[in-house]
Amino acid sequence: MTQSTSATEQSHYRICPLCEACCGLEVRTQGEKIISIRGAEQDVFSHGYICPKGVSLKDLHEDPDRLRTPLIKRDGQFVEASWEEAFAEIHKRLPPLIEAHGGDTVGCIVGNPVAHKIGLLAYFPRLVRAIGTRNIFSASSLDQIPKQLSSGLMFGDWNAVAVPDIERTDFMLILGANPMVSNGSLWTVPDYRGKARAMRERGGRIVVVDPRRTETAAQADMHLPIKPGGDAFFLLGLVHTFFAENWVRLGHLEPHLAGLNALREAVQPFNPERMAPGCGIDAATQRSIARQLAQATRAVVYGRIGTCTQRFGTINSWLVDVLNVLTGNLDREGGAMFTKAAAFAVNTSGTPGQGRGVITGRRHSRVSKAPEVFGEFPITCLAEEIETPGPGQIKALICIGSNPVLSTPQGPRIAKALSSLSFMLSLDIYLNETSRHADVILPGLSPLEDVHYDIAFPQFSYRNHARFSGAVFAKPPGQPEEWQTLLRLADIIQGKPEAPLAGPEQGPEALIDQALRAGPYGLTLDQVKAAPGGIDLGALQSRMPEMLRTPSGKIELAPPMVLADLAHVEAALDTAPEGMLLIGRRDVRSGNSWMHNLPVLAKGPERCTLLIHPQDAARLGLAQGALAQLSAQGTTLSAPVDISEDMMPGVVSLPHGWGHDLPGSQMQVAARRPGVNLNALLSDSARDPLSGNAVLSGVPVQVSAMA
Ligand code: SF4
């Protein structure tokens, strides 16, 4: 939506693509200049809210480091090239590799910015089909796949994630999430702060379970520090209590449940007394939290990244929804509810109430034998799949909006593996720590040059809505749309290098219109475009049983693969990790590693610091601002110490996505304060075996003062 407010100034509406909150922005421009970016008051979903990252879209659009021309590596140096030259280079080098070694020789990896670009998200599968590769990796196996797996097993659809109905709940138990900073994750909830405040003003209570007193915990009624990695013990203690105390109240869910008896039996060994040492929360407190959940008129349990990035990520994610079921609060106002998205949702298509469900392990990775989950292998398998010779070895890589050298455990190993590839293509907006290894880099568009409709996030939203963003600026002359680039690559791989770029009839707008018309509200794209600030489709409604897509048509409370993994929870009770435990953290001015190159976000205090409790700092002889040495996995790095009462004793925190001091990347602002790469300390063989998600939380690390 574009409105002229004077002869030369214009006001444009744009959904912010920088995080999952999807706030509506008003971008004011004068010619090619951005005058201001603010929250769009008329936005039906975010009502004018904006966080500091939103205004950084101006810096991103204007960043001199942002790539605007394809680059080809010649004799070890990148040189600028035309689009046709770049496509010709790809044609020369990629199809012969596929011909010689098969489709699996090409690995494909997508980063999370792809989820905010309809042209990439909707058209990437066509490129994969053209290549015929099974070697697909994404950022999902770094943070969210356990929740998608548990939701898929219970409700039959990978994206059927139940979200807190924050505007109507009375009690919220939050584990491993910091929505005060993130505005939700797998829960699209702009202005969490305002909604949490309103909740508490009407008498609601919020309890936060986290090893750190996060910004969310600081604003809550209660903060319970938990041992990193101990969430499964705590949640099992709660579920056990519900059965032991006869507090289970299933309400309207009762006819739609399968596996209740198997669940009751499976949790028998996990009484709160046994669970207390593993989670660091005593039995009385576990029972008290369970009682508060049981007694609240309307309650919800929400767990996110901290609960997913553990050995028992899938079990944690499952137990969160088990509690929502046992309290009778799943699919109920004020509980954990299911969005009804206007388009692109599996759980609004096909036969209501029944489906094929989800399965994993249709194939396994070549080296670690990790099962495929949601069509992907764990991203922590990437390096070994490149390094290990044999049929199916990855010799070429297509990397789209992803920076695994900084964002994935054992990033330095990945960097070395990338440098051994026969060919690498990056689609990226920066020459960064990963794309520096590419042979060809194709630049993406600035988000302000792109149309957009969110496919994923309306499926996790606190309220139903439909919104569309037009392009604010015309794209650079000669540059294809991103979806056209993907289709052109598919043509090249399929032996049609001279095929013209696809026309608009194959583009995202036609796709969106089709999906909206087929969706549950029967909308058209023209209707959505005509609504300034989008169309509000109302508060979440009870959707049981029509939203279910399990083969049984029931909520599966006891998925066999999850119950089988409980034996490992028992075994883990006796194997407490030694030493200090490392966790990550989220900063309101950071999300993706490239945000460290945006001046408006990079200014202010140092962010890549090691948070440590005063007792630990004193014991280790660490002073505020001094450098601490961290060692794990044979790697040692140093970070400035930030002593904080917010940390649980025995736990240290370092943010991830840093380490911008590698040669060959071109991110000048980020390089001035590079920080250190947390992922260098993390193991790439530590995973949740069910989902393949990397273990990023609660990793043992040696901490000492710098000599
Ligand atoms: S909360 Fe997220 S979507 Fe909203 S303005 Fe900030 S970065 Fe953009």
Boltz pocket constraint, residues with backbone or C-beta under 6 A from the ligand:
constraints:
  - pocket:
      binder: B
      contacts: [[A, 16], [A, 17], [A, 18], [A, 19], [A, 20], [A, 21], [A, 22], [A, 23], [A, 49], [A, 50], [A, 51], [A, 52], [A, 53], [A, 54], [A, 55], [A, 181], [A, 182], [A, 183], [A, 190]]
      max_distance: 6.0
